[in-house]
């Protein structure tokens, strides 16, 4: 089981990950402020529909409904004593859908940030964070996850805590960060620095990359930085589906299926080997992304895109690139504007 990701990647060269969990569940009736992880227990049929839709759209990797599955996130819902149970059930549901597919589908155990600040900025120690991640990952492994998928990270210390827990669990692991603040993570980590975070004496991640953030153009810029800095790494691109806009009481993402087709081609040209969608990415988007991968793999030659070419095809960036921000004085640096 632990070699499934590497074997499938060697076979297919580029893999399609899944789309949005949270926004899809909101469309099914999840209420803002509720814990999606509870649905692993109370509405497993909805989570089955979520995963089946992604598989039917062509995803090679499906992420479990466990992003907020640490005790620190679950305590907000008075469920810190249900960590193992909810993560195990989340992995079991995904495992069942994957095993019923007519092809190999990887189950990735989703692990998001604890939501706590680590010392010295906050009360949580690295050791306590690692134990919280380890507790979550025990449930994911018991439920049948092939790989641990550590995502939307911003802190080097928290990344290493999660990576340490994954090594202890004995599964391969993937790490993606969100470079949403002036081209870096909220804690100042640049895209080119992600591969340098991991302790040199431990098992390295199976893949690294970027997810979520402020839009596909910005994320693709981060992918260019990563592949230039570490051309041997397996890189993940999992961008939001366009930009969120408020329409009445709903948050709608502006990305069309055609835009996500272009994004997928550009991500491949930039060197990404695992490509998916984050917030707002539906099964309709994923079908176009599957088509993009299958068609683009047939090309004999590809050209590495520039940031300017990405902007022309995908749309303007919200932030300056990480390198451009480094070259400016602090007062001139361009980050996200408050909406």
N, C-alpha and C positions, 0 to 999 in steps of 0.2 A: 504493500500500500504506500509506503513512504517514498518509493521511486516513481510513483505514477506521474507526477508533474514533469519530471525530467524526461521520462520515456515519451510522453505525449508531445512535449516540445520538440524533442529530437525527430519525431515522426512528422509533425505538421509544420514545423518551422516558426509559425506565428499562431498564437492562440487567441480566441475571443473569450474574454471574461464577461460577466453579466452586467446588468444595468442597476437601476436605482432600487434599493430596498425600501427606504423610508418613504419617498414620495409615492411609490406604488402602493404601499400599505395605507397611506393617507387616502388614496383614491378608493381603497376598499372599506374605509370607515374608521381607521385608527384616528383617535383624537389627539390633538397636539397636547403634549405634556404627559401622555400615557407611555408606558414602557412597551415598545414593540416586542421585546423578549417574552412578555406574558402570553402573547399569541402562540408561542411554541407549545403552550400548555392548553390555553382556552380555545384557540381557533387554529389548530394545526392544519385544517383543510385550506385555510386562506394562505398559509405559508407554502403548502403543497402547490397551490395554484401559482403563487409567485415563482417558485423554482421551475415548475413545469413550463411556464410561459417563456422563461429564459432559455431552457433547454430546447424548446420547440423553435425558438428564434435562431438557434445555432450556437449558443454559448458552449464553450469547452470547459469553463470553470464557473461554478456557482458558489456564492458566498453565503454562509449560514446567517440566519437572522439573530446575530448575537453581538452586534457592534457595541452595545452598552452592557455587556455581560459581566463586567467586573463587580466586585462587592461595592466599590465606591460609587458606581453608577446606579446599581440596583438599590442601594440604601436610600436613594431619593424616593423610592417607591416602597420602602420598608420591606425589601426582599433580599437583603444581604445574606440571608441564610439559605437562599435558593440558587446560588451560583452554579453548583455542579448540575443540579437538576435541569435548569433552564438551558444551559449550554449543551448538555448531553441531548436533550430533546431537540434543540435546534439542529445539531449535527445529524441526529437520526432521521429527521424529516428530509434534509438535503440528501443524505446517503440513500434513502429509499428511492427518491426521484432519480438520482444519478444511476443507481444500479438497474433501474427499469429502462434506461435509455438504450437505444440500439447502437450506441457507440460509447467510447470512453468519455466520461464526464468527471472532472476533478471536483471534489468537495473541499472548499477552503474555509477554515474556521475563522470567521471574522472577529478581530480583536481591535477595539478602538481605544482611545486614550481613557485614562481613569477620570479625567475631569478635575483632577487635583494638581496643584502646583507642587513641584518637588523642592526639597531644601536646596539652597537657602531661601528661595522665594516663597516657599510654603512649608507646611508641616510634614509632608510625606517624604520619607527617606527612599532612596533607590532600592534598598533591601525590601521595604514594605511594598513598594510598587511591584517588584519582581514576584513576591509571594502572591499578590492579588492576581497578577497575570497567570501565574502557575496554577492557581486554583481554578481559574476560568478554563485554561487549556486542558486541565485534567478532564473536565466535562466534554470538551470538544473532541479530544482523542478517544474517550470512551464511546462517544456517539458515532465515530467512524470518519472523522475528518482525515483527509489525505495530507493536508498541509495547513500550517498556521498562517493566517493572512493578517498581518499587523498593519493597520491603515489609519490615515488622517493624522499622522503624528507631527509634532512640532518641536519637541524637546529631545536633545541628544541623550540626556540621562534616562528619559522615559523610553526612548527607543532601545537603549541598551538593557534596560530592565526587562522589557518585553522579549527582546532577543535572548537574554539569559534564561528566561522562563521557557522559551521554545526549545532551546538546546537541552534543558533539563528534561523536558517532556519527550524528546527524542524524535521529533518530526521536523522535516524541512520547513523553512519559514520564509515568507515574503514580507518586505517592509516598504510601505509607501508613505510619503509625507505630503502635507498640504502647503504649497509655497504660495501663500495668499497675501503676504504682507511685504510690499516693496520688492517683490521677486524672491523673497525668502519665506521661511516659516515664521510663525508668530514669535518664536524664540530666537530668530536670527540665523537659522541654518540655511545656507545656500544650496541649490540643487547639486552643484558640483561637489559639495562636502558630504553628501549622504553616504557615499561608499567608504568614507574615511572614519565614520562614526564607530564602527563595530570593533569590539575588543579583538586584538590581533591573535589572541591565544584560543579563540573559540571558533565554532562552526560558523562560516559566513552564510548570509542569506542566499536562498536559491535565486531570488530576484529582488531588485529594488526599483523604486519609481515614484511617481507622483499621482495623487488622486485629489478629487474635489477642487478646491481653490476658487478662482474667480472667473473662469471661462476657459474654453478650449485653446484659444491662442496663447494665453499665458502658460497653460500647462505644457503645450508643445514647445514653448521656449525653454521651459525647465528640462524637458526631455533632450533637447539639443545640448544643453549644458552637461547633462549626465553622460550622454553617449560620447561626447568629445573628451570628457574627463576620464571615463572608464569604458573604453570601447569593447572590452571583453565581458562586461556585466550583462546579465539578462535584465532588460528594462521594461517596466510596466507603465503604461499610460492609461489612466482611468479618469477622464475629464467629465465635468458637469456638462449637461446638454444645453449649451448656450448660457444666457444670463437670466437670473430670476427676475420676474416682474410681478407686481401685485395686481391681480384682477379680481375685484370684489373681495371675497374672503379667501381666495385661493392664491397660492404662489405658482406661477406658470413659468416654465423655462422656454426660452426663445428658440432653441436649437431645433431645426427640422431634420427629418431623416436624411435628406440630401446633404445637409451640413455635416452630419455625423459620418456620412460616407466619405466626404472630403477630409474630415479630421482623421479618420482611420487610415486613409492613404498617406497622409502627411506624417502620421505617427510611425507608420512602417518605414517611410523614407528617412525619417529622423533616427531610426534604429531601434524602435520599440519592438519587442517580441511577444508581449502580452498586452492586449488592447481591450478596453471595456469602457463603460460609461458609469458616471456617478450620478449625482442628483438630477432628476428629471429625465433620465434615460429609460425609455419604455421598450417594450418588445418590438414595436414598429421601428424604432431607431436601430435596435440590435439587428434586425433583419437586413437593413441596409449596410450595417457594419460587417455582417457576415459576408455579404456580397462583395464588399470592398476588399476584404482580406482574400477571398477566393480569386477575385479577378486580378488583384495587384500582385499576387504571388506568381502569376503567369508571365509577368513582365521580365524581360531579360536584363534590362538596365533601369536603375532608378537614380534620381539625383537628390542629394541631401538638400532639404529646403533651407532658405534663410528666414529670419524673422519677418522680413518685409514680404516675402512670398506667402508666409502663413497668414499675415494680416490681410493680404489681398483676397485670399481664398476663404478665410474663416471669420475675419472681422477684427476690429481694433483690440489691442491689449488694454486691460484695465490698469496694469502696473507697468513701469519701466522694467527692463530685464534686471536680473540680479547684478550683472556686471556693470550695467549703466548706472544703477543706484550706488554701487561702490565707488564709481568715479566722480560722483557729485558730492558737494558739501552736504552735511546732514540736513540743513534747513531747506535744501532744494530737492531732497529725495522724494520720489513719487510713490506713494502707497495707495491703498484703497481709499476712496472717498466714502464718507458716511452717506447711506442712502436715506 
